[in-house]
Amino acid sequence: MGKTKRGLWIGIAFLMMGAGAVGVVLPILPTVPFLMAALYCFARGWHKLENWFRQTSLYQKHLEPFMDKKEMTRKAKLTVMLSMTIFMGIGFVMMEQVPVGRIILAAVWLFHILYFTLGIKTVKKTCVAGENFN
């Protein structure tokens, strides 16, 4: 792979990681999809950075349970589903003149909801030493 292409993947990975980090603080941004995109881009860009990313607390806290066990907390699932519904709803409204686009977007939204509802196990949040349990 060329240096330019590798640099592009790494740049996109850091942008996605930053957006995922912001999503931890702002509930309107979905954390998990951005971190999944970051992991994918790091893997395409440079494996040493992928390994580094897997060692970060951001990955271990928010993405590792999903990647390893296909499970998420109820709050994480609701946050992802709500934010995707909002963003897809905006796209749906903006596609007023494109009925085929609306149908495709509605189908993607429905699959998204079904996948997060039925395909991903919901787990209770566990208390980690030194962390407040809410």
C-alpha positions as CSV (number, residue, x, y, z in Angstrom):
1,M,0.0,0.0,0.0
2,G,1.3,3.4,-0.9
3,K,2.2,6.0,1.8
4,T,-0.5,8.4,0.6
5,K,-3.2,5.8,0.9
6,R,-1.9,4.6,4.3
7,G,-1.8,8.2,5.6
8,L,-5.3,8.8,4.4
9,W,-6.6,5.7,6.3
10,I,-4.7,6.8,9.4
11,G,-6.0,10.3,9.2
12,I,-9.6,9.1,8.8
13,A,-9.0,6.7,11.7
14,F,-8.0,9.6,14.0
15,L,-11.0,11.7,12.9
16,M,-13.3,8.8,13.7
17,M,-11.6,8.2,17.0
18,G,-12.0,11.9,17.9
19,A,-15.7,11.8,16.9
20,G,-16.1,8.7,19.1
21,A,-14.4,10.5,22.0
22,V,-16.7,13.5,21.6
23,G,-19.7,11.0,21.5
24,V,-18.7,9.8,25.0
25,V,-19.4,13.4,26.3
26,L,-22.3,14.4,23.9
27,P,-25.1,11.9,23.9
28,I,-26.3,13.0,20.4
29,L,-23.2,11.5,18.8
30,P,-23.0,7.7,18.7
31,T,-19.8,6.5,20.2
32,V,-19.7,2.9,19.0
33,P,-20.1,3.4,15.2
34,F,-17.4,6.0,15.2
35,L,-15.0,3.7,17.2
36,M,-15.8,0.8,14.9
37,A,-15.0,3.0,11.9
38,A,-11.7,4.1,13.6
39,L,-10.8,0.4,14.2
40,Y,-11.4,-0.5,10.6
41,C,-9.4,2.5,9.4
42,F,-6.5,1.8,11.7
43,A,-6.5,-1.8,10.5
44,R,-6.3,-0.6,6.9
45,G,-3.7,2.0,7.7
46,W,-1.1,0.4,10.0
47,H,-1.4,-2.6,12.3
48,K,0.8,-1.0,15.0
49,L,-1.7,1.8,15.3
50,E,-4.6,-0.8,15.3
51,N,-2.8,-2.6,18.2
52,W,-2.3,0.8,20.0
53,F,-6.0,1.7,19.6
54,R,-7.1,-1.7,21.0
55,Q,-5.1,-0.8,24.2
56,T,-6.8,2.5,24.7
57,S,-9.4,2.9,27.5
58,L,-11.8,4.4,24.9
59,Y,-11.7,1.1,22.9
60,Q,-11.7,-1.2,26.0
61,K,-14.6,0.6,27.7
62,H,-16.9,1.3,24.7
63,L,-16.1,-1.1,21.9
64,E,-14.4,-4.2,23.3
65,P,-17.6,-5.7,24.9
66,F,-19.4,-5.2,21.5
67,M,-16.6,-6.6,19.4
68,D,-15.8,-9.6,21.6
69,K,-19.3,-10.7,22.9
70,K,-21.7,-8.7,20.7
71,E,-23.3,-7.2,23.8
72,M,-23.9,-3.6,24.9
73,T,-25.5,-1.8,27.8
74,R,-29.1,-0.6,27.3
75,K,-27.9,3.0,27.5
76,A,-25.3,2.4,24.7
77,K,-27.9,0.7,22.5
78,L,-30.5,3.4,23.0
79,T,-27.9,6.1,22.3
80,V,-26.9,4.5,19.1
81,M,-30.4,3.8,18.0
82,L,-31.7,7.3,18.9
83,S,-28.8,9.2,17.2
84,M,-29.1,7.1,14.0
85,T,-32.8,7.6,14.0
86,I,-32.3,11.4,14.2
87,F,-29.7,11.4,11.5
88,M,-31.6,9.1,9.2
89,G,-34.8,11.1,9.9
90,I,-33.0,14.3,8.7
91,G,-32.0,12.4,5.5
92,F,-35.5,11.1,5.0
93,V,-37.0,14.6,5.2
94,M,-34.4,16.0,2.9
95,M,-35.1,13.3,0.3
96,E,-38.6,14.5,-0.3
97,Q,-38.1,14.4,-4.1
98,V,-36.4,11.0,-4.1
99,P,-38.9,8.3,-3.2
100,V,-36.5,5.5,-3.9
101,G,-33.9,7.0,-1.6
102,R,-36.6,7.3,1.1
103,I,-37.5,3.6,0.7
104,I,-33.8,2.5,0.9
105,L,-33.2,4.8,3.9
106,A,-36.3,3.4,5.7
107,A,-35.1,-0.2,5.0
108,V,-31.7,0.6,6.3
109,W,-33.2,2.2,9.4
110,L,-35.5,-0.8,10.0
111,F,-32.6,-3.2,9.7
112,H,-30.6,-1.1,12.1
113,I,-33.3,-1.1,14.7
114,L,-33.9,-4.9,14.3
115,Y,-30.1,-5.6,14.5
116,F,-29.6,-3.6,17.7
117,T,-32.8,-4.9,19.3
118,L,-32.6,-8.6,18.4
119,G,-29.0,-9.2,17.3
120,I,-27.0,-7.6,20.1
121,K,-27.4,-8.9,23.7
122,T,-28.3,-6.3,26.3
123,V,-26.2,-6.5,29.5
124,K,-26.4,-4.6,32.7
125,K,-23.6,-2.2,33.5
126,T,-21.1,-3.7,35.9
127,C,-19.3,-1.6,38.5
128,V,-15.5,-1.4,38.1
129,A,-13.2,-0.7,41.0
130,G,-12.9,3.0,41.6
131,E,-16.0,3.9,39.5
132,N,-19.3,5.2,40.8
133,F,-22.1,2.8,40.0
134,N,-25.2,4.7,38.6
